[in-house]
Amino acid sequence: MKWKLGFTAALVVALAVSGSAQKKPNFSGTWMIDTEKSDPAPGPGAGPGGGGGRGPGGGMMGPLTIKQTADSISIESQGRQGMQTRTYKLDGSEQVITFGQMTAKARAQWEGNKITIETLRRGQDGTPFSTSVTYSLNADGTLTAENKTPMGARKVIYKKST
């Protein structure tokens, strides 16, 4: 009788552990902004040093192309200097990325079923500021990018391009 109780307890623990190790979502694809469901874009010159709030999912209206592997995410978007692609390791390690002629420090990591990218850089006036964007997939198949900047937060909804 005791072995049945012990076996049952071990089975319950094993099922709980396997249930928590769920497969991570795949954000790969080309995504078009849904302007009707998204918060309005910030005005010109918003952001420290006139940054315009154009981080990933920020003030951009063009497509967002994401390529994801088990350990990295690559995001291609239209910026002020044309198409830009940035690749982030998903292990939370710090890396240097470029924004035109400027550089920034970035960290990307999983937070449950979401990916958060935090960036620290300097504005045109030299003042340091941080931004973050959290990507999540919704039940209706859309992608949400929740942006946080020193000027506030903005939620951008994307539809997958067919």
Summary of the structure (lengths in Angstrom):
residues: 162
radius of gyration: 19.4
end to end distance: 58.3
largest distance: 73.5
contacts: 431
relative contact order: 0.20
helix: 14%
strand: 48%
